[in-house]
Amino acid sequence: MDIPTPIVKECWSKLEVVIRDGARTFIESILNEEVNSYIEGMSHILDAKGNKLIRRNGYLPERKITTGVGPIAVKQPRVRNTAELKFTSNILPKYLRKVPSIDNVIPVLYLKGLSTNCFAAALESIVGKDAKGFSAKSVERLKKKWFEEYKDWQARPVDRSRYVYVWADGIHFNVRLGSRESKKMCFLVLMGATAEGKKELLAVQDGYKESTASWSEVLRDLVDRGMKPPELAIGDGALGFWAALKEVWPTVKEQRCWVHKIANVLDKMPKSVQARAKEKLHDIYLAETEEKAEKHWQKFLLLYEDKYSKACKCLKKNKTSLFSFYSFPAENWQHIRTNNPIESTFATVRQRSKLTKGCGSRQATLTMVYKLCREAEKKWRRLRGYKHLSNVIQGVKFRDGYTETEWKDREDIEQEDMLQVG
């Protein structure tokens, strides 16, 4: 039998009171223990008559602390101190009105897509009706703080790490420029992999499109702050980035994203053949050697070029830069064949934008993109085969993912296997 909703609410209300009373009793007990320990540790400090200079002196005025179970009224012991030694509680600092976990609620709700005008109702349901200090203005103050944090981050030196690979991409938003006017802007994001295999966010910058000028500004700014050229740059077919790369770092090798390439090729083919064509395209970039990849490439063209010339023309474009990954360690291939490391981060940003049906002003959007990317950065995993990156930096040549020595050893093993089979 279902319990009526009013009874459920009444039970929950009583339970919340019990929880808050228990929390208050516990907090006050540890505050008392903290003060008693402090006074005991200072018992050797005496005046000329032998009286203790530090001792208890009743309680401070009752203070309400906002917690996850609602506001809790706490009485904190007072310390009488005539020795001019200031006592500060490590458990309940002087000006604390909200536990840190409650402060963390606001940025989480905002970044997950809650609109600022919904904060009052949402926070009331979390911390209770009596909670104070939470409003849409809290979010506005938070965004201003984040923007200042972004400016400091964007000006930081980047010469402390050696970046081996970089991934580049852009994400587009409709940004509010005035009271009614809006414009589609592109936010450029660059991610790098250090010599230790750690992925780091390198740059977040806004522009009106993925132009050469915009990307050149991003790259030159990194150079000015001390960044050395990476060994490989990974990105989609956006011409602006590649042109800027040639201007700023002409020696850097290019790797076009296979996910974007496949999507572009299939877009020029009828749906009836897309599934099979997709398998053939996967055979190309998943081949163990560049020679085998070339064979699958020719098979694809032989099978589809007569009927679907536009799709095959798209595939043949930038062919060399599609196979650059074969000149790098095989264990790194899953990271450098595609732009997925940065695309997965953009998925979070796009989801947030979709939930709020827009991102607001240019500054608000830039701040949001930066903060979401920094949050995602905490979960980025180290590259597989990162131990090989030192060889890449030193200029060691790789053939189909292996050094020349490793390649010869593999050939010897394969020849031995063939002789045994024979």
HELIX and SHEET records of a PDB file:
HELIX    1   1 THR A    5  GLY A   41  1                                  37    
HELIX    2   2 PRO A  100  ASP A  103  1                                   4    
HELIX    3   3 VAL A  105  LEU A  111  1                                   7    
HELIX    4   4 THR A  116  CYS A  118  5                                   3    
HELIX    5   5 PHE A  119  VAL A  127  1                                   9    
HELIX    6   6 ALA A  136  GLN A  154  1                                  19    
HELIX    7   7 THR A  212  ASP A  224  1                                  13    
HELIX    8   8 LEU A  239  VAL A  248  1                                  10    
HELIX    9   9 TRP A  258  LEU A  266  1                                   9    
HELIX   10  10 LYS A  271  TYR A  285  1                                  15    
HELIX   11  11 GLU A  290  TYR A  304  1                                  15    
HELIX   12  12 SER A  309  LYS A  316  1                                   8    
HELIX   13  13 LYS A  319  LEU A  322  1                                   4    
HELIX   14  14 SER A  324  SER A  327  5                                   4    
HELIX   15  15 ALA A  330  ASN A  332  5                                   3    
HELIX   16  16 TRP A  333  ILE A  336  1                                   4    
HELIX   17  17 ASN A  340  THR A  356  1                                  17    
HELIX   18  18 ARG A  362  GLU A  377  1                                  16    
HELIX   19  19 TYR A  386  HIS A  388  5                                   3    
HELIX   20  20 LEU A  389  ILE A  393  1                                   5    
HELIX   21  21 GLU A  404  VAL A  421  1                                  18    
SHEET    1   A 2 ILE A  54  TYR A  59  0                                        
SHEET    2   A 2 PRO A  77  ASN A  81 -1                                        
SHEET    1   B 2 ARG A  63  THR A  67  0                                        
SHEET    2   B 2 GLY A  70  VAL A  74 -1                                        
SHEET    1   C 5 LYS A 199  GLY A 207  0                                        
SHEET    2   C 5 SER A 182  THR A 194 -1                                        
SHEET    3   C 5 TYR A 163  ARG A 176 -1                                        
SHEET    4   C 5 LEU A 232  GLY A 235  1                                        
SHEET    5   C 5 LYS A 253  ARG A 256  1                                        
SHEET    1   D 2 PHE A 398  ARG A 399  0                                        
SHEET    2   D 2 TYR A 402  THR A 403 -1                                        
END                                                                             
